[in-house]
Amino acid sequence: MARKDALVNLRAILVRRRDALRSALAGDLSLLKELRSESPGDVIDAAYDSAQDEISSQLAEVESRELANIENALERMKAGQYGQCEVCGGRIPMARLDALPYATMCIECQREVERSGTGAVPRRVGDEAGEESMSSELEL
């Protein structure tokens, strides 16, 4: 029962973070457009604006990736696959989900993917007969 409560809490955290990222990205993009429409002053101002645009763009890219990971985690919750490793099919420990709520692999499989250097998931676990579904733990 404790895992189910923790998963419900993680869902709330993911939804809040998703909404915050959406707002931040909408603000970042509108700010970039606004800044570009203003006429630059001298060469130093233009260089500074260019550097700020680059930093804002990189931050928006990182936030976009996090948003995609969060949306994937919420979809996995709906599908009953949240908390299940994509590679080995085992349960992802709560400590890992608390640290990284959108984790899709257990730490051992994540390390193996990072060691391989490809970033590709070696194999996906299919729905096999007799495999326990996470949807019974978390009704959405």
C-alpha positions in Angstrom: 0.0 0.0 0.0 2.9 2.4 0.7 4.1 2.1 -2.9 0.7 3.0 -4.3 0.6 6.1 -2.1 4.1 7.0 -3.2 3.1 6.6 -6.8 0.1 8.8 -6.4 2.3 11.4 -4.8 4.9 11.2 -7.6 2.1 11.7 -10.1 1.1 14.9 -8.4 4.7 16.0 -8.5 5.1 15.2 -12.2 1.9 17.1 -13.0 3.0 20.2 -11.1 6.5 20.1 -12.8 4.9 19.6 -16.2 2.7 22.6 -15.7 5.6 24.7 -14.5 7.8 23.7 -17.4 5.0 24.5 -19.9 4.6 28.0 -18.4 8.4 28.5 -18.3 8.8 27.4 -21.9 5.9 29.6 -23.1 7.5 32.6 -21.3 11.0 31.8 -22.6 9.8 31.6 -26.2 7.8 34.8 -26.0 10.7 36.6 -24.4 13.1 35.4 -27.1 10.6 36.7 -29.8 10.3 40.0 -28.0 14.0 40.5 -27.6 14.6 39.8 -31.3 12.1 42.3 -32.3 13.8 45.1 -30.4 16.5 46.9 -32.4 20.0 46.3 -31.0 22.1 49.2 -29.8 25.8 49.0 -30.5 28.0 46.0 -31.4 28.5 45.1 -27.7 24.8 45.1 -27.0 24.3 42.9 -30.1 26.9 40.4 -28.9 25.5 40.4 -25.4 21.9 39.8 -26.8 23.2 37.0 -29.0 24.9 35.3 -26.0 21.8 35.7 -23.9 19.6 34.2 -26.7 22.0 31.2 -27.0 21.8 30.6 -23.2 18.0 31.0 -23.3 17.7 28.6 -26.3 19.9 26.0 -24.5 17.8 26.3 -21.4 14.6 25.9 -23.4 16.0 22.8 -25.0 16.8 21.2 -21.6 13.4 22.1 -20.3 11.8 20.7 -23.4 13.5 17.4 -22.9 12.5 17.3 -19.3 8.9 18.1 -20.3 8.9 15.2 -22.8 10.3 12.8 -20.2 7.6 13.9 -17.7 4.8 13.5 -20.3 6.2 10.0 -21.1 6.1 9.1 -17.4 2.5 10.3 -17.2 1.6 8.2 -20.2 3.3 5.2 -18.7 1.2 5.7 -15.6 -2.0 5.7 -17.7 -0.8 2.6 -19.5 0.0 0.8 -16.2 3.7 0.7 -17.0 5.1 3.4 -14.6 7.7 2.1 -12.2 8.5 -0.8 -14.5 12.0 -0.9 -16.2 11.7 -0.7 -20.0 14.7 -3.1 -20.4 14.4 -5.9 -17.8 10.8 -5.5 -16.8 11.6 -5.3 -13.1 10.4 -2.8 -10.6 12.2 0.5 -10.5 13.0 1.1 -6.8 11.0 3.9 -5.1 14.3 5.6 -4.1 15.2 6.0 -7.8 11.7 7.2 -8.7 11.8 9.7 -5.8 15.2 11.0 -7.2 14.1 10.9 -10.8 10.3 10.6 -11.2 10.5 10.1 -14.9 13.0 7.3 -14.8 12.1 4.5 -17.3 14.9 2.1 -16.3 16.2 0.6 -13.1 19.7 1.8 -12.1 21.4 -1.4 -13.4 19.9 -1.1 -16.8 20.6 2.6 -17.0 24.2 2.0 -16.1 24.5 -0.6 -18.8 23.0 1.8 -21.4 25.4 4.5 -20.3 28.4 2.0 -20.4 27.5 1.0 -24.0 27.7 4.6 -25.0 24.9 4.3 -27.6 22.2 5.6 -25.4 19.9 3.0 -27.0 17.8 0.7 -24.9 19.1 -2.8 -25.6 15.7 -4.5 -25.6 12.2 -3.7 -24.6 10.1 -5.9 -22.4 6.8 -6.9 -24.0 3.6 -7.7 -22.3 4.1 -11.4 -21.5 1.4 -13.7 -20.1 1.5 -13.7 -16.3 3.4 -10.4 -16.1 2.0 -8.2 -13.3 0.6 -4.9 -14.5 1.4 -1.7 -12.6 -2.1 -0.4 -13.3 -3.5 -2.4 -10.4 -1.3 -0.3 -8.2 -2.2 3.1 -9.6 -5.7 3.8 -10.9 -5.8 7.0 -12.9 
